[in-house]
Amino acid sequence: MNGLSLGRLEEIRTEINRGHFYVTEFLVGSYAFLERLAAWRIGRALLRRQRREGYRIRWEQLDLSDPRRPKLKCEVGELMPLRREQYPS
């Protein structure tokens, strides 16, 4: 909420309910990129020298009124971090 960038929006997760798709969460950051590509084994080597980060953002935590500049509606500490430990090697 302080204007700092969290990273690129890499993936939008949806669920289907009664024939309609609903956005449930957004994945942001370098780990989100690897998850989108299902490239954890390859990506671990690439990220060793880079800052490792990523977040799961619930749909209600993100303000998309300006789609070119999405903004958090909460503090970063309220987001669920993506971690390499969540994924198999």
MIVO-955440 format. One record per residue: residue number from 1; x, y, z negated of N, C-alpha, C in turn. Coordinates in nm, 4 decimals, decimal comma. Last residue first. Example, Ala and Ser with C-alpha at 12.3 -4.5 7.8 and 13.67 -1.06 7.14 Angstrom:
% MIVO-955440
i; n_east; n_north; n_up; ca_east; ca_north; ca_up; c_east; c_north; c_up
2; 1,2850; -0,2250; -0,7080; 1,3670; -0,1060; -0,7140; 1,2900; 0,0030; -0,7870
1; 1,3190; -0,5690; -0,7800; 1,2300; -0,4500; -0,7800; 1,3200; -0,3300; -0,7800
//
This chain:
% MIVO-955440
i; n_east; n_north; n_up; ca_east; ca_north; ca_up; c_east; c_north; c_up
89; 1,0598; -3,0818; 0,5623; 1,1852; -3,0573; 0,6363; 1,1864; -3,1307; 0,7675
88; 0,7291; -2,9488; 0,5085; 0,8267; -3,0587; 0,5124; 0,9488; -3,0217; 0,5955
87; 0,6538; -2,6544; 0,3214; 0,6517; -2,7281; 0,4477; 0,7569; -2,8361; 0,4465
86; 0,6869; -2,5075; 0,0996; 0,5513; -2,5505; 0,1283; 0,5446; -2,6426; 0,2482
85; 0,9446; -2,4177; 0,0963; 0,9151; -2,5364; 0,0171; 0,7751; -2,5892; 0,0427
84; 0,9389; -2,1774; 0,2304; 0,9859; -2,2946; 0,3037; 0,9476; -2,4226; 0,2294
83; 0,6455; -1,9885; 0,1670; 0,7780; -2,0367; 0,1263; 0,8126; -2,1612; 0,2060
82; 0,4576; -1,6979; 0,1645; 0,4862; -1,8218; 0,2365; 0,6274; -1,8618; 0,1971
81; 0,2797; -1,5554; -0,1144; 0,3979; -1,5644; -0,0284; 0,4043; -1,6990; 0,0431
80; -0,0240; -1,4022; -0,1333; 0,0386; -1,5320; -0,1520; 0,1599; -1,5404; -0,0593
79; -0,0505; -1,0751; -0,2859; -0,0498; -1,1636; -0,1698; 0,0173; -1,2957; -0,2042
78; -0,0157; -0,9071; -0,4955; -0,1392; -0,9853; -0,4958; -0,1458; -1,0842; -0,3798
77; 0,2115; -0,7607; -0,4428; 0,2184; -0,8643; -0,5454; 0,0943; -0,9515; -0,5537
76; 0,1196; -0,5628; -0,2730; 0,1932; -0,6751; -0,2156; 0,1997; -0,7911; -0,3154
75; -0,2165; -0,4566; -0,3509; -0,0720; -0,4489; -0,3741; -0,0053; -0,5737; -0,3160
74; -0,4625; -0,4008; -0,0894; -0,4195; -0,4460; -0,2215; -0,2692; -0,4239; -0,2352
73; -0,5187; -0,3563; 0,1658; -0,6135; -0,2971; 0,0713; -0,5750; -0,3327; -0,0717
72; -0,2795; -0,2818; 0,4170; -0,3230; -0,3617; 0,3037; -0,4221; -0,2842; 0,2189
71; -0,3562; -0,2081; 0,7567; -0,3076; -0,1664; 0,6247; -0,3623; -0,2594; 0,5179
70; -0,2637; -0,2030; 1,1028; -0,3372; -0,2624; 0,9914; -0,2742; -0,2219; 0,8589
69; -0,2472; -0,0302; 1,3548; -0,1767; -0,0105; 1,2283; -0,2589; -0,0685; 1,1129
68; -0,4105; -0,0992; 1,5593; -0,2676; -0,0831; 1,5901; -0,1831; -0,0658; 1,4642
67; -0,6675; -0,0980; 1,4506; -0,6042; -0,2257; 1,4846; -0,4557; -0,2153; 1,5177
66; -0,7917; 0,0625; 1,2027; -0,7020; 0,1030; 1,3111; -0,6228; -0,0217; 1,3490
65; -0,9349; -0,1104; 1,0405; -1,0073; 0,0003; 1,1033; -0,9247; 0,0653; 1,2147
64; -0,8508; -0,3276; 0,8973; -0,8252; -0,3269; 1,0415; -0,9006; -0,2151; 1,1129
63; -0,7126; -0,3995; 0,5998; -0,7959; -0,2968; 0,6636; -0,7571; -0,2900; 0,8109
62; -0,7089; -0,6925; 0,4107; -0,6498; -0,6184; 0,5219; -0,7521; -0,5246; 0,5851
61; -0,8318; -0,8543; 0,2298; -0,7174; -0,7767; 0,1814; -0,6569; -0,6869; 0,2892
60; -1,0199; -1,0146; 0,3456; -1,0689; -0,8964; 0,2748; -0,9563; -0,8087; 0,2188
59; -0,8667; -1,2255; 0,4504; -0,9311; -1,1295; 0,5410; -0,9742; -1,0039; 0,4686
58; -0,5541; -1,2679; 0,2784; -0,6958; -1,3001; 0,2966; -0,7623; -1,1894; 0,3777
57; -0,2443; -1,3349; 0,3932; -0,3301; -1,2213; 0,3569; -0,4746; -1,2619; 0,3831
56; 0,0542; -1,4762; 0,3176; -0,0823; -1,5089; 0,3534; -0,1683; -1,3930; 0,3040
55; 0,3806; -1,3785; 0,4269; 0,2671; -1,3691; 0,3359; 0,1413; -1,4227; 0,4005
54; 0,7355; -1,3883; 0,4206; 0,6093; -1,4123; 0,4865; 0,4990; -1,4119; 0,3826
53; 1,0892; -1,4235; 0,4552; 0,9674; -1,3686; 0,3988; 0,8464; -1,4078; 0,4799
52; 1,4238; -1,3883; 0,4327; 1,3176; -1,4881; 0,4437; 1,1931; -1,4339; 0,3774
51; 1,6487; -1,2115; 0,6231; 1,5595; -1,2053; 0,5085; 1,4460; -1,3038; 0,5297
50; 1,8957; -1,4252; 0,7769; 1,7964; -1,3191; 0,7778; 1,7179; -1,3206; 0,6478
49; 2,0515; -1,6437; 0,7703; 2,1188; -1,5141; 0,7575; 2,0214; -1,3973; 0,7547
48; 1,8671; -1,8510; 0,7961; 1,9662; -1,8544; 0,6878; 2,0315; -1,7186; 0,6649
47; 1,6973; -1,8609; 1,0123; 1,6634; -1,7710; 0,9020; 1,7669; -1,7677; 0,7908
46; 1,7963; -2,0552; 1,1836; 1,7909; -1,9168; 1,2299; 1,7697; -1,8191; 1,1144
45; 1,7599; -2,2874; 1,0350; 1,8952; -2,2447; 1,0698; 1,8976; -2,0983; 1,1125
44; 1,4797; -2,2985; 1,0283; 1,5556; -2,2843; 0,9039; 1,6971; -2,2351; 0,9317
43; 1,3827; -2,3418; 1,2893; 1,3860; -2,2068; 1,2345; 1,4649; -2,1910; 1,1076
42; 1,3850; -2,6178; 1,3249; 1,4706; -2,5327; 1,4076; 1,4901; -2,3977; 1,3411
41; 1,1960; -2,6930; 1,1314; 1,3307; -2,7524; 1,1341; 1,4284; -2,6657; 1,2116
40; 0,9639; -2,5372; 1,1933; 1,0352; -2,5233; 1,0665; 1,1760; -2,5792; 1,0704
39; 0,7849; -2,4772; 1,4058; 0,9290; -2,4889; 1,4301; 1,0107; -2,4782; 1,3020
38; 0,5252; -2,4100; 1,4771; 0,5533; -2,5423; 1,4200; 0,7012; -2,5750; 1,4352
37; 0,4703; -2,1540; 1,5456; 0,5373; -2,2352; 1,6466; 0,5600; -2,3790; 1,6019
36; 0,3573; -2,0683; 1,3091; 0,2788; -2,0595; 1,4327; 0,3386; -2,1484; 1,5403
35; 0,5724; -2,0968; 1,1378; 0,4545; -2,1813; 1,1211; 0,3711; -2,1821; 1,2479
34; 0,7393; -1,8958; 1,2312; 0,7806; -2,0350; 1,2429; 0,6629; -2,1300; 1,2268
33; 0,5833; -1,6721; 1,1634; 0,6220; -1,6957; 1,3024; 0,6593; -1,8412; 1,3222
32; 0,5785; -1,6958; 0,8884; 0,4529; -1,7081; 0,9615; 0,4804; -1,7365; 1,1089
31; 0,8417; -1,6382; 0,8283; 0,7925; -1,7735; 0,8042; 0,6618; -1,7970; 0,8788
30; 0,8434; -1,3615; 0,8975; 0,9241; -1,4579; 0,9720; 0,8802; -1,6017; 0,9477
29; 0,5040; -1,2165; 0,8828; 0,6448; -1,2316; 0,8501; 0,7132; -1,3447; 0,9254
28; 0,1753; -1,3275; 0,8020; 0,2649; -1,2172; 0,8364; 0,4077; -1,2551; 0,7995
27; -0,1417; -1,4462; 0,8733; -0,0067; -1,4818; 0,8327; 0,0882; -1,3776; 0,8892
26; -0,4678; -1,4008; 0,7435; -0,3662; -1,3580; 0,8394; -0,2316; -1,4037; 0,7851
25; -0,7816; -1,5762; 0,7045; -0,6562; -1,5180; 0,6577; -0,5666; -1,4825; 0,7752
24; -1,0339; -1,6137; 0,8174; -1,0141; -1,6437; 0,6755; -0,8867; -1,5814; 0,6209
23; -1,2778; -1,5186; 1,0444; -1,1382; -1,5016; 1,0048; -1,1282; -1,5270; 0,8552
22; -1,5036; -1,7499; 1,1813; -1,4811; -1,6439; 1,0829; -1,3333; -1,6388; 1,0490
21; -1,7125; -1,8536; 1,4454; -1,5789; -1,8486; 1,3886; -1,5680; -1,7292; 1,2949
20; -2,0127; -2,0426; 1,4431; -1,9459; -1,9127; 1,4498; -1,8079; -1,9223; 1,3851
19; -2,1429; -2,2836; 1,3995; -2,1178; -2,2421; 1,5367; -2,0495; -2,1072; 1,5537
18; -2,1431; -2,3075; 1,1198; -2,2678; -2,2978; 1,1948; -2,2483; -2,2397; 1,3351
17; -1,8236; -2,2052; 1,1093; -1,9373; -2,2293; 1,0220; -2,0640; -2,2034; 1,1026
16; -1,4780; -2,2442; 1,1289; -1,6049; -2,2427; 1,2002; -1,7159; -2,2806; 1,1021
15; -1,2116; -2,0231; 1,0483; -1,2919; -2,1420; 1,0183; -1,4207; -2,1298; 1,0971
14; -0,8792; -1,9067; 1,1279; -1,0254; -1,8992; 1,1316; -1,0852; -2,0309; 1,0836
13; -0,5927; -1,7013; 1,1049; -0,6578; -1,8291; 1,0756; -0,8083; -1,8100; 1,0723
12; -0,3602; -1,5583; 1,3065; -0,4907; -1,5335; 1,2456; -0,5571; -1,6689; 1,2284
11; -0,0160; -1,4749; 1,2961; -0,1223; -1,5724; 1,3170; -0,2487; -1,5274; 1,2458
10; 0,1560; -1,2568; 1,2713; 0,1916; -1,3673; 1,3604; 0,0769; -1,4621; 1,3894
9; 0,2261; -0,9361; 1,2292; 0,1110; -1,0242; 1,2165; 0,1312; -1,1359; 1,3190
8; 0,5529; -0,8646; 1,1100; 0,4577; -0,8768; 1,2202; 0,3438; -0,9709; 1,1828
7; 0,5916; -0,6964; 0,7941; 0,6347; -0,7811; 0,9042; 0,5271; -0,7853; 1,0103
6; 0,5283; -0,5063; 0,6158; 0,5439; -0,6425; 0,5644; 0,6000; -0,7354; 0,6701
5; 0,6424; -0,1718; 0,5830; 0,6008; -0,2810; 0,6703; 0,6241; -0,4154; 0,6018
4; 0,5118; 0,0685; 0,3515; 0,6195; -0,0156; 0,4015; 0,5634; -0,1290; 0,4862
3; 0,3009; 0,2073; 0,2381; 0,3423; 0,2438; 0,3729; 0,4548; 0,1608; 0,4300
2; 0,2165; 0,1083; -0,0006; 0,3031; 0,2251; -0,0047; 0,3563; 0,2639; 0,1325
1; 0,0804; -0,1190; 0,0000; 0,0000; 0,0000; 0,0000; 0,0852; 0,1261; 0,0000
//
